[in-house]
Amino acid sequence: MSAANGTQELTLQDWLQITVQACEELAKGQLGCESFTVGATATEAPVTDVGSYVALVGDEGSAQIGVVASIDGCRALGRKMLCMEPDEEITDADMCDAVGEIANILGGSAKRLISERVPGFKLGLPLFMQGRLLASDRQEVGMVAVKMGEIDAHLLVVRYKAQ
Amino acid sequence: MKILVVDDSKAMRKIVARTLKQAGFEQHAVEEAENGAQAFDAIKAAPPDLVLSDWNMPEMNGIELLQKLRTEGNAVKFGFVTTEGTPEMRKLAMDSGALFLIAKPFTPETFQQVLQPVLAT
């Protein structure tokens, strides 16, 4: 569907594809993961997952992009981000900060990837959360399972439906 | 030389400092600030040779910091290390007086390529 100004409206599938592409760039680049695989899609992540979300807000639609995993998965992602040893102790504060930066980088990369198609998105600041995401009827949620090296995680997109 | 790293994320400040070392700039002293306001005070108190700043930060963001410095006539070398890599953001950064914009995710090779000419002058 085309939006009023002629730009192409982004579907939930578009958002998920862009987020996966951004995550692969990050995983193989800065995180130094030897492999990146994409698994199943769903409409929600496991309730035990925790992780970080960042908002992308635009005139033609808005979304929240999240990266979530088990608490051990988030600790492993945090260690990867900080180049720590796999068995090194990581504090909760450092884990939240590092996983928040992963969400931030995913948001920034997604913004760059969509900017030619839909310009003008603004990026928010990341927020680490624990708990089940409940969507309203104005929102739709998509999730993709990914494996970054040996770390299982889920990428989530909450898309605000067009008015 | 002294490099001031400005980022609200402690993790990212560590990563930038580590990447500077990996890129071969380990001889430079690295100092940190958590936001633009803190960085502005630090630059006024003891000017660094280069500022590496995030864009999105609470209190005072990176572009506000740069614009405030230039408005006051401060010509400190300034570059962004940020998730904001769109052409519009790059143009705004350069028009405001930044020397470069390194988009996250980055590699030591990117740091070396971009910072070598800046730190050599």
Interface residues (C-beta under 8 A of the other chain):
Chain A: E25 L26 G29 Q30 L31 G78 M81 L82 C83 A93 D94 D97 A98 G100 E101 N104 I105 G107 G108 S109 K111 R112 S115 P119 L123 G124 L125
Chain B: D8 S9 K10 A11 M12 K14 I15 R18 N56 P58 T82 T83 E84 G85 T86 P87 E88 A103 K104 P105 F106 T107
